[in-house]
């Protein structure tokens, strides 16, 4: 499964990945219809947290959901003045862009998986247009009791869900150069892609002029829908 920066997804059933991919082990039993992994460290710019937590990798959930104290650690790293609360935007940490501003800087973020492999986030932000202009947001939702790595944190990677070997694999990809993957539309992303190459700040990101705030969003519904889909595909695999 692969998610491009333009929001187009590609999927290949039975994909076992390549020898170049990075991997971490699933922490649940093979019979469980979820993909749970352990994260041992988070880097946001120059800030490092040693908080270890588990999270579900769920391609059916649009936006990543994280509970405290991890949510607060990530959110507080951006010190710019926040955009006033907007009921039409689902994210808590948003920042105004000036009238002539066409790019912005955002700290690089990466996760250290159990086993030591690094997972850089290439798309941690979303850009929205409001009556007063553009705002960019940390595309992270606060959860009360569950951590879910959603579709937006999978952008720029070919993701391998290998239930037989009980591993999650990932490899940087633009999702267009692999003929083994079939293209299928998946919820488009509203924000451009950041490069993980910089040690502290990602390169300037170009604003997407078509960005707009969603009118409604239900993370519970998304998670429920994905669970049903995973059970269905697990059933097909058994059959």
N, C-alpha and C positions, 0 to 999 in steps of 0.2 A: 504494500500500500504506500502511495506517495502523494504528498500534498505540495503543489507548486505555489509560488508566490502570487500567482494570479487567481488562486482559489480553485483551480481545476485539480481534481483528484484522479489518481490512477490506481487500479487494483488488479492484483494477480493472485488468484486462489492457489494455495499450495506453494507459494514463494518461500524458498528456504534461505534466500539472501546470498551473499558472497563472502569470500574469505577475508575481504577488506573491511567488513562491517564491524562496528563495535557492539558489544553485547552486555547484558546483565540478566540475571536469573529471575524468573517469576517466583513469587513467594507463596503462592496458593497451590492447592492440590490440583492435579491435571483435570479432575472432573468438574471444577468450578468454571462457570461460563464468564469469568472476568480475567483481566490481565493485571495482576497486582505486582508492583516492584518496590524496591527500597531505595531511597535517596539519602545519602549520608552527609552531603554538604551543598550549600548554595553560595554562589558568588554573584554579587550585583555590583559592578564597577570594582572599586577597591574594598568593598565590604564583604566579609566572609562569615558565614554562619555554620556551625558544626551541628546544628539541629538535625537529627535523623528522623525520618518519617516515611511512611508507606503511601503509595498513591496508585490509583488505577489508571492505566493507559486506555483511554476510551475515544476512539475515532468518531463515535456517534455523538459526542458532546462538543458543541461548538467552541465554548470558552472554558479555559482552565479554572478550576475551583479549588481553593486552598484554605485550610482552617488556620487559626492562630495556634502558636505564635509565629509560624512561618509567614502567614499572610502579612502581618504587621511588619516583619523584618524586610520583606521585599518592597512593600508599599512605601515605607518611610525613607527609602534610599534616594528618592527624587525630592529635592528641597525647593523646587520652584513653586511660585504661588499657584495654588490650586484653583481650578474653574469652579464657580458656584454650583451647588447641587442642581442637577437637571433630571427630572423624572423620566425623560425620554432616553437617557443614556444609562445603561445598566452598570457602569463601572464607577467606583468611588473616587479613584485618583485620576483626575483629568486636568489638563493644563491648557490655558489659552495660547493661541498663536496670534501674533500681531498681523495687521492688515497686509503688510508687504512680505511677511515671512513665508517662505516656500519650502523650508526644511527645518529639521530640529535634531538635536542630539539626545541620545538616550543611552544610559549605561548598559554595557553588555551584561548578559545574564547567562550563567551556565550551571548545570546541575551535575554533581558527582554521584554517579550510580554506585550501588553496592558492587564491589569488585574493582572500583577505581576509575572506570571509564567516564569521560566527560561528555556531557550532552549540552551543546550550546543552543540557546534559544534565538532563532533568527527573526521571529515575528512576535515580540512581546507587547506590541502596541496596536491600537486601532485609531483611525482618524475619522472624526465626524464633523459635519457642517451644522452650525447652529444659526440662529437669527443674527448673532453678533459676529459670526465668522467661523473659522475652523478651531477645533480643539483636538488634542491628541490625548489618549488615555492609556494607562497601563491596563491591558486587556486581561484582567484577573478578577474573579469573583470571590467574595468571602463565603466560605462554607462553615457550617456549624460542627459537623462531625465526620466529614469524608473529604478526601483529597482526590481530585480527578485531573489528570493531564489531558486536556482537551485538544481538539483539532488545531486550534490556533498555535499551540506550542509544538506541533508536529510539522509545521511548514518548513519546507526546504530539505526534508529528509525522506528517504525511502525507509519505511518502517516495516519490520518483519515480526509477525506474531507467530512464533514457532511453538506450538503446543506440545509436539512430540518431544522436543529437546528441552522444553520449559525455559525458553529464553526469549527476550525481547532484543531485536537487533536494529541498528540504525546506521545509515550511511548518507552523507550529504548528496543531494540530487536535485536537478532542476525539473525532474519528472517527465522530460520529453525525449531523453536520449536512450531510454530503455525500451526496446521493442517488445519485451516480454510483459509489459504492463499495458492494460487496456484503459483508455481514457473514459472517465465518467464524471459528470458535473457534481461538485460538492459545494456547499455553501461558500460563496466567494468571500475572500478576506477584504476588509476595507482599508487596510494599511499596507504600505510598502515593506520590503524586506530589509532587515538590517544584517550586516556582515559580522560574523564572530571573530574577525581577524584582529581587531584592536583589543589591547589588554584592558582598557578601562572604559572607553566610549566607542559606541558604534559610529560609523560614518553618518553624515547628514542624510536624513531620509526625505525623499520627495513627497510632497502632499498629493494625495489622490483627490482630484477635484470632484469626483462623483461620490465621495464618501458621505454617508448620512446616518443618522441615528435610527436604530430599529424602533418600531412602534411598540413591540412587546417582545418579551423573552422569558422562557420558562426553563431554567436549568433542570428542575425536577422532571419535567416532561421529556427533555432531551435524554437524560440519564435512563429513564424508564424505557424509552423507545429503543435505545441502544442495547439495554439488557435483553429485551425481547429478541432483537436481531441476533445477538450473540448466542442465545439459546437455540434459535432457529438454525444458525450455521453449525453449531455444535451437533445438533440432531442430524443434519445433512452429512457431516463428517463421519458420524457413527454408522449411518445407513450406507 
